[in-house]
């Protein structure tokens, strides 16, 4: 099963932490000033996990597909 990164924009407060920690996976959506998944990673790297763990509102999660 593949793992997929999910970002709940309803919870996101736009703090920009995840794009700063992992710009390959996350970016800011400048139209709504909230983060979004830029590209699904092929694997959950330490940088991706750090970005997920650092979200102050828990808006990022990993699901199995």
Gaussian input, Z-matrix of N, CA and C with variables (Angstrom, degrees):
# hf/3-21g

backbone

0 1
 N
 C     1     B1
 C     2     B2     1     A1
 N     3     B3     2     A2     1     D1
 C     4     B4     3     A3     2     D2
 C     5     B5     4     A4     3     D3
 N     6     B6     5     A5     4     D4
 C     7     B7     6     A6     5     D5
 C     8     B8     7     A7     6     D6
 N     9     B9     8     A8     7     D7
 C    10    B10     9     A9     8     D8
 C    11    B11    10    A10     9     D9
 N    12    B12    11    A11    10    D10
 C    13    B13    12    A12    11    D11
 C    14    B14    13    A13    12    D12
 N    15    B15    14    A14    13    D13
 C    16    B16    15    A15    14    D14
 C    17    B17    16    A16    15    D15
 N    18    B18    17    A17    16    D16
 C    19    B19    18    A18    17    D17
 C    20    B20    19    A19    18    D18
 N    21    B21    20    A20    19    D19
 C    22    B22    21    A21    20    D20
 C    23    B23    22    A22    21    D21
 N    24    B24    23    A23    22    D22
 C    25    B25    24    A24    23    D23
 C    26    B26    25    A25    24    D24
 N    27    B27    26    A26    25    D25
 C    28    B28    27    A27    26    D26
 C    29    B29    28    A28    27    D27
 N    30    B30    29    A29    28    D28
 C    31    B31    30    A30    29    D29
 C    32    B32    31    A31    30    D30
 N    33    B33    32    A32    31    D31
 C    34    B34    33    A33    32    D32
 C    35    B35    34    A34    33    D33
 N    36    B36    35    A35    34    D34
 C    37    B37    36    A36    35    D35
 C    38    B38    37    A37    36    D36
 N    39    B39    38    A38    37    D37
 C    40    B40    39    A39    38    D38
 C    41    B41    40    A40    39    D39
 N    42    B42    41    A41    40    D40
 C    43    B43    42    A42    41    D41
 C    44    B44    43    A43    42    D42
 N    45    B45    44    A44    43    D43
 C    46    B46    45    A45    44    D44
 C    47    B47    46    A46    45    D45
 N    48    B48    47    A47    46    D46
 C    49    B49    48    A48    47    D47
 C    50    B50    49    A49    48    D48
 N    51    B51    50    A50    49    D49
 C    52    B52    51    A51    50    D50
 C    53    B53    52    A52    51    D51
 N    54    B54    53    A53    52    D52
 C    55    B55    54    A54    53    D53
 C    56    B56    55    A55    54    D54
 N    57    B57    56    A56    55    D55
 C    58    B58    57    A57    56    D56
 C    59    B59    58    A58    57    D57
 N    60    B60    59    A59    58    D58
 C    61    B61    60    A60    59    D59
 C    62    B62    61    A61    60    D60
 N    63    B63    62    A62    61    D61
 C    64    B64    63    A63    62    D62
 C    65    B65    64    A64    63    D63
 N    66    B66    65    A65    64    D64
 C    67    B67    66    A66    65    D65
 C    68    B68    67    A67    66    D66
 N    69    B69    68    A68    67    D67
 C    70    B70    69    A69    68    D68
 C    71    B71    70    A70    69    D69
 N    72    B72    71    A71    70    D70
 C    73    B73    72    A72    71    D71
 C    74    B74    73    A73    72    D72
 N    75    B75    74    A74    73    D73
 C    76    B76    75    A75    74    D74
 C    77    B77    76    A76    75    D75
 N    78    B78    77    A77    76    D76
 C    79    B79    78    A78    77    D77
 C    80    B80    79    A79    78    D78
 N    81    B81    80    A80    79    D79
 C    82    B82    81    A81    80    D80
 C    83    B83    82    A82    81    D81
 N    84    B84    83    A83    82    D82
 C    85    B85    84    A84    83    D83
 C    86    B86    85    A85    84    D84
 N    87    B87    86    A86    85    D85
 C    88    B88    87    A87    86    D86
 C    89    B89    88    A88    87    D87
 N    90    B90    89    A89    88    D88
 C    91    B91    90    A90    89    D89
 C    92    B92    91    A91    90    D90
 N    93    B93    92    A92    91    D91
 C    94    B94    93    A93    92    D92
 C    95    B95    94    A94    93    D93
 N    96    B96    95    A95    94    D94
 C    97    B97    96    A96    95    D95
 C    98    B98    97    A97    96    D96
 N    99    B99    98    A98    97    D97
 C   100   B100    99    A99    98    D98
 C   101   B101   100   A100    99    D99
 N   102   B102   101   A101   100   D100
 C   103   B103   102   A102   101   D101
 C   104   B104   103   A103   102   D102
 N   105   B105   104   A104   103   D103
 C   106   B106   105   A105   104   D104
 C   107   B107   106   A106   105   D105
 N   108   B108   107   A107   106   D106
 C   109   B109   108   A108   107   D107
 C   110   B110   109   A109   108   D108
 N   111   B111   110   A110   109   D109
 C   112   B112   111   A111   110   D110
 C   113   B113   112   A112   111   D111
 N   114   B114   113   A113   112   D112
 C   115   B115   114   A114   113   D113
 C   116   B116   115   A115   114   D114
 N   117   B117   116   A116   115   D115
 C   118   B118   117   A117   116   D116
 C   119   B119   118   A118   117   D117
 N   120   B120   119   A119   118   D118
 C   121   B121   120   A120   119   D119
 C   122   B122   121   A121   120   D120
 N   123   B123   122   A122   121   D121
 C   124   B124   123   A123   122   D122
 C   125   B125   124   A124   123   D123
 N   126   B126   125   A125   124   D124
 C   127   B127   126   A126   125   D125
 C   128   B128   127   A127   126   D126
 N   129   B129   128   A128   127   D127
 C   130   B130   129   A129   128   D128
 C   131   B131   130   A130   129   D129
 N   132   B132   131   A131   130   D130
 C   133   B133   132   A132   131   D131
 C   134   B134   133   A133   132   D132
 N   135   B135   134   A134   133   D133
 C   136   B136   135   A135   134   D134
 C   137   B137   136   A136   135   D135
 N   138   B138   137   A137   136   D136
 C   139   B139   138   A138   137   D137
 C   140   B140   139   A139   138   D138
 N   141   B141   140   A140   139   D139
 C   142   B142   141   A141   140   D140
 C   143   B143   142   A142   141   D141
 N   144   B144   143   A143   142   D142
 C   145   B145   144   A144   143   D143
 C   146   B146   145   A145   144   D144
 N   147   B147   146   A146   145   D145
 C   148   B148   147   A147   146   D146
 C   149   B149   148   A148   147   D147
 N   150   B150   149   A149   148   D148
 C   151   B151   150   A150   149   D149
 C   152   B152   151   A151   150   D150
 N   153   B153   152   A152   151   D151
 C   154   B154   153   A153   152   D152
 C   155   B155   154   A154   153   D153
 N   156   B156   155   A155   154   D154
 C   157   B157   156   A156   155   D155
 C   158   B158   157   A157   156   D156
 N   159   B159   158   A158   157   D157
 C   160   B160   159   A159   158   D158
 C   161   B161   160   A160   159   D159
 N   162   B162   161   A161   160   D160
 C   163   B163   162   A162   161   D161
 C   164   B164   163   A163   162   D162
 N   165   B165   164   A164   163   D163
 C   166   B166   165   A165   164   D164
 C   167   B167   166   A166   165   D165
 N   168   B168   167   A167   166   D166
 C   169   B169   168   A168   167   D167
 C   170   B170   169   A169   168   D168
 N   171   B171   170   A170   169   D169
 C   172   B172   171   A171   170   D170
 C   173   B173   172   A172   171   D171
 N   174   B174   173   A173   172   D172
 C   175   B175   174   A174   173   D173
 C   176   B176   175   A175   174   D174
 N   177   B177   176   A176   175   D175
 C   178   B178   177   A177   176   D176
 C   179   B179   178   A178   177   D177
 N   180   B180   179   A179   178   D178
 C   181   B181   180   A180   179   D179
 C   182   B182   181   A181   180   D180
 N   183   B183   182   A182   181   D181
 C   184   B184   183   A183   182   D182
 C   185   B185   184   A184   183   D183
 N   186   B186   185   A185   184   D184
 C   187   B187   186   A186   185   D185
 C   188   B188   187   A187   186   D186
 N   189   B189   188   A188   187   D187
 C   190   B190   189   A189   188   D188
 C   191   B191   190   A190   189   D189
 N   192   B192   191   A191   190   D190
 C   193   B193   192   A192   191   D191
 C   194   B194   193   A193   192   D192

   B1=1.4531
   B2=1.5310
   B3=1.2933
   B4=1.4626
   B5=1.5193
   B6=1.3118
   B7=1.4565
   B8=1.5158
   B9=1.3310
   B10=1.4577
   B11=1.5259
   B12=1.3211
   B13=1.4570
   B14=1.5276
   B15=1.3312
   B16=1.4639
   B17=1.5239
   B18=1.3192
   B19=1.4598
   B20=1.5204
   B21=1.3170
   B22=1.4614
   B23=1.5291
   B24=1.3202
   B25=1.4695
   B26=1.5203
   B27=1.3288
   B28=1.4662
   B29=1.5290
   B30=1.3216
   B31=1.4631
   B32=1.5308
   B33=1.3223
   B34=1.4672
   B35=1.5262
   B36=1.3417
   B37=1.4703
   B38=1.5341
   B39=1.3235
   B40=1.4608
   B41=1.5118
   B42=1.3251
   B43=1.4662
   B44=1.5307
   B45=1.3251
   B46=1.4673
   B47=1.5356
   B48=1.3194
   B49=1.4590
   B50=1.5255
   B51=1.3150
   B52=1.4705
   B53=1.5302
   B54=1.3487
   B55=1.4672
   B56=1.5225
   B57=1.3246
   B58=1.4649
   B59=1.5237
   B60=1.3331
   B61=1.4610
   B62=1.5234
   B63=1.3365
   B64=1.4629
   B65=1.5309
   B66=1.3329
   B67=1.4661
   B68=1.5201
   B69=1.3329
   B70=1.4657
   B71=1.5258
   B72=1.3298
   B73=1.4676
   B74=1.5269
   B75=1.3304
   B76=1.4653
   B77=1.5254
   B78=1.3394
   B79=1.4576
   B80=1.5178
   B81=1.3241
   B82=1.4577
   B83=1.5208
   B84=1.3183
   B85=1.4556
   B86=1.5276
   B87=1.3142
   B88=1.4674
   B89=1.5276
   B90=1.3178
   B91=1.4660
   B92=1.5254
   B93=1.3577
   B94=1.4732
   B95=1.5280
   B96=1.3290
   B97=1.4660
   B98=1.5259
   B99=1.3287
   B100=1.4545
   B101=1.5172
   B102=1.3244
   B103=1.4636
   B104=1.5227
   B105=1.3330
   B106=1.4618
   B107=1.5242
   B108=1.3247
   B109=1.4591
   B110=1.5207
   B111=1.3086
   B112=1.4682
   B113=1.5313
   B114=1.3331
   B115=1.4633
   B116=1.5260
   B117=1.3260
   B118=1.4625
   B119=1.5250
   B120=1.3256
   B121=1.4600
   B122=1.5278
   B123=1.3191
   B124=1.4656
   B125=1.5177
   B126=1.3473
   B127=1.4636
   B128=1.5249
   B129=1.3269
   B130=1.4565
   B131=1.5233
   B132=1.3215
   B133=1.4658
   B134=1.5324
   B135=1.3216
   B136=1.4689
   B137=1.5327
   B138=1.3170
   B139=1.4730
   B140=1.5272
   B141=1.3204
   B142=1.4646
   B143=1.5199
   B144=1.3206
   B145=1.4677
   B146=1.5236
   B147=1.3132
   B148=1.4652
   B149=1.5245
   B150=1.3226
   B151=1.4663
   B152=1.5275
   B153=1.3244
   B154=1.4653
   B155=1.5285
   B156=1.3187
   B157=1.4648
   B158=1.5243
   B159=1.3234
   B160=1.4604
   B161=1.5218
   B162=1.3086
   B163=1.4695
   B164=1.5297
   B165=1.3387
   B166=1.4635
   B167=1.5232
   B168=1.3225
   B169=1.4695
   B170=1.5332
   B171=1.3163
   B172=1.4711
   B173=1.5136
   B174=1.3239
   B175=1.4668
   B176=1.5377
   B177=1.3315
   B178=1.4617
   B179=1.5190
   B180=1.3236
   B181=1.4647
   B182=1.5135
   B183=1.3222
   B184=1.4534
   B185=1.5228
   B186=1.3222
   B187=1.4557
   B188=1.5207
   B189=1.3219
   B190=1.4572
   B191=1.5230
   B192=1.3101
   B193=1.4750
   B194=1.4969
   A1=110.83
   A2=114.59
   A3=120.20
   A4=109.96
   A5=115.49
   A6=121.42
   A7=108.78
   A8=115.51
   A9=121.37
   A10=109.24
   A11=116.16
   A12=121.81
   A13=108.80
   A14=115.25
   A15=121.67
   A16=108.64
   A17=117.10
   A18=122.03
   A19=108.31
   A20=116.73
   A21=122.85
   A22=108.72
   A23=116.25
   A24=120.13
   A25=112.21
   A26=117.77
   A27=119.55
   A28=110.89
   A29=117.37
   A30=121.82
   A31=112.17
   A32=117.21
   A33=122.16
   A34=110.77
   A35=114.64
   A36=119.96
   A37=111.83
   A38=117.07
   A39=121.02
   A40=114.41
   A41=117.99
   A42=120.97
   A43=112.96
   A44=117.44
   A45=123.85
   A46=113.90
   A47=118.13
   A48=121.03
   A49=111.60
   A50=118.03
   A51=119.61
   A52=112.85
   A53=120.29
   A54=118.23
   A55=113.04
   A56=117.22
   A57=119.61
   A58=111.36
   A59=116.50
   A60=120.81
   A61=113.35
   A62=116.76
   A63=120.06
   A64=110.61
   A65=116.90
   A66=120.48
   A67=114.50
   A68=118.17
   A69=120.02
   A70=111.74
   A71=116.91
   A72=120.87
   A73=112.28
   A74=117.40
   A75=120.94
   A76=111.63
   A77=115.29
   A78=121.53
   A79=108.84
   A80=115.71
   A81=120.15
   A82=109.56
   A83=115.58
   A84=122.07
   A85=105.54
   A86=116.26
   A87=120.53
   A88=113.52
   A89=118.05
   A90=118.84
   A91=111.77
   A92=116.34
   A93=119.71
   A94=112.48
   A95=116.70
   A96=123.36
   A97=113.24
   A98=114.33
   A99=121.91
   A100=108.26
   A101=115.51
   A102=119.70
   A103=110.79
   A104=114.33
   A105=120.56
   A106=108.16
   A107=115.27
   A108=120.40
   A109=106.87
   A110=115.47
   A111=122.37
   A112=110.23
   A113=115.72
   A114=121.51
   A115=108.62
   A116=115.74
   A117=119.24
   A118=109.47
   A119=117.43
   A120=119.38
   A121=111.09
   A122=116.41
   A123=120.21
   A124=111.03
   A125=115.52
   A126=121.19
   A127=107.76
   A128=115.72
   A129=120.10
   A130=107.89
   A131=115.36
   A132=121.71
   A133=109.65
   A134=117.39
   A135=118.93
   A136=112.57
   A137=117.91
   A138=120.78
   A139=110.98
   A140=116.40
   A141=120.28
   A142=110.18
   A143=117.12
   A144=120.87
   A145=110.92
   A146=117.33
   A147=120.93
   A148=110.69
   A149=116.55
   A150=120.36
   A151=110.48
   A152=116.90
   A153=121.14
   A154=110.07
   A155=116.29
   A156=121.51
   A157=112.45
   A158=117.68
   A159=121.79
   A160=113.69
   A161=118.06
   A162=120.27
   A163=108.68
   A164=117.45
   A165=119.88
   A166=114.69
   A167=117.16
   A168=119.59
   A169=112.68
   A170=117.24
   A171=120.89
   A172=114.19
   A173=116.13
   A174=120.45
   A175=113.09
   A176=117.84
   A177=120.79
   A178=109.45
   A179=114.97
   A180=119.61
   A181=109.82
   A182=114.37
   A183=121.73
   A184=107.83
   A185=116.76
   A186=121.44
   A187=109.47
   A188=115.72
   A189=122.14
   A190=108.12
   A191=116.01
   A192=119.62
   A193=110.50
   D1=138.66
   D2=178.95
   D3=-88.22
   D4=149.42
   D5=176.90
   D6=-100.20
   D7=139.38
   D8=-178.29
   D9=-125.64
   D10=137.42
   D11=177.76
   D12=-88.15
   D13=127.91
   D14=179.41
   D15=-118.20
   D16=133.30
   D17=176.95
   D18=-120.40
   D19=117.62
   D20=-179.86
   D21=-85.08
   D22=102.74
   D23=-177.12
   D24=-69.01
   D25=-18.43
   D26=175.77
   D27=-69.44
   D28=-29.35
   D29=178.10
   D30=-89.13
   D31=-26.45
   D32=-174.71
   D33=-60.73
   D34=135.67
   D35=177.94
   D36=-106.46
   D37=4.92
   D38=176.25
   D39=70.65
   D40=33.11
   D41=-176.56
   D42=-75.91
   D43=-13.49
   D44=176.50
   D45=73.47
   D46=12.57
   D47=-179.06
   D48=-66.91
   D49=-49.02
   D50=-175.42
   D51=-63.90
   D52=-42.48
   D53=176.35
   D54=-65.28
   D55=-32.25
   D56=177.99
   D57=-68.33
   D58=-39.05
   D59=-178.34
   D60=-79.72
   D61=-31.62
   D62=-178.62
   D63=-147.53
   D64=78.58
   D65=-177.09
   D66=-69.63
   D67=-13.01
   D68=176.85
   D69=-74.26
   D70=-25.91
   D71=-176.56
   D72=-106.94
   D73=-35.10
   D74=-174.55
   D75=-118.35
   D76=150.79
   D77=173.68
   D78=-149.95
   D79=162.11
   D80=176.61
   D81=-86.68
   D82=135.71
   D83=172.92
   D84=-88.48
   D85=102.32
   D86=-173.38
   D87=-69.58
   D88=-12.17
   D89=177.86
   D90=-78.44
   D91=-25.65
   D92=179.42
   D93=-125.18
   D94=0.05
   D95=178.93
   D96=55.39
   D97=44.40
   D98=174.57
   D99=-135.10
   D100=156.92
   D101=-179.37
   D102=-75.70
   D103=159.46
   D104=173.87
   D105=-148.54
   D106=163.41
   D107=176.41
   D108=-79.51
   D109=118.05
   D110=-178.82
   D111=-78.69
   D112=-44.14
   D113=-179.45
   D114=-153.56
   D115=131.89
   D116=177.72
   D117=-66.31
   D118=129.61
   D119=177.58
   D120=-73.56
   D121=150.73
   D122=176.84
   D123=-75.74
   D124=-22.92
   D125=174.31
   D126=-149.55
   D127=158.88
   D128=178.74
   D129=-85.47
   D130=102.21
   D131=-177.95
   D132=-83.47
   D133=166.98
   D134=175.15
   D135=-57.46
   D136=-36.37
   D137=178.80
   D138=-64.55
   D139=-40.76
   D140=178.24
   D141=-66.23
   D142=-44.60
   D143=179.97
   D144=-63.86
   D145=-38.34
   D146=177.81
   D147=-63.38
   D148=-42.27
   D149=178.27
   D150=-62.93
   D151=-42.16
   D152=178.91
   D153=-63.27
   D154=-48.26
   D155=-178.32
   D156=-66.50
   D157=-25.22
   D158=-176.45
   D159=-87.21
   D160=-7.51
   D161=179.86
   D162=-64.39
   D163=119.55
   D164=-175.23
   D165=-69.43
   D166=-16.63
   D167=-178.80
   D168=-116.61
   D169=6.19
   D170=177.53
   D171=65.28
   D172=36.48
   D173=-176.49
   D174=-82.24
   D175=-9.67
   D176=-176.17
   D177=-112.38
   D178=135.64
   D179=178.11
   D180=-143.10
   D181=169.97
   D182=177.51
   D183=-118.36
   D184=132.09
   D185=175.80
   D186=-121.05
   D187=151.39
   D188=176.25
   D189=-91.83
   D190=133.67
   D191=177.59
   D192=-112.87

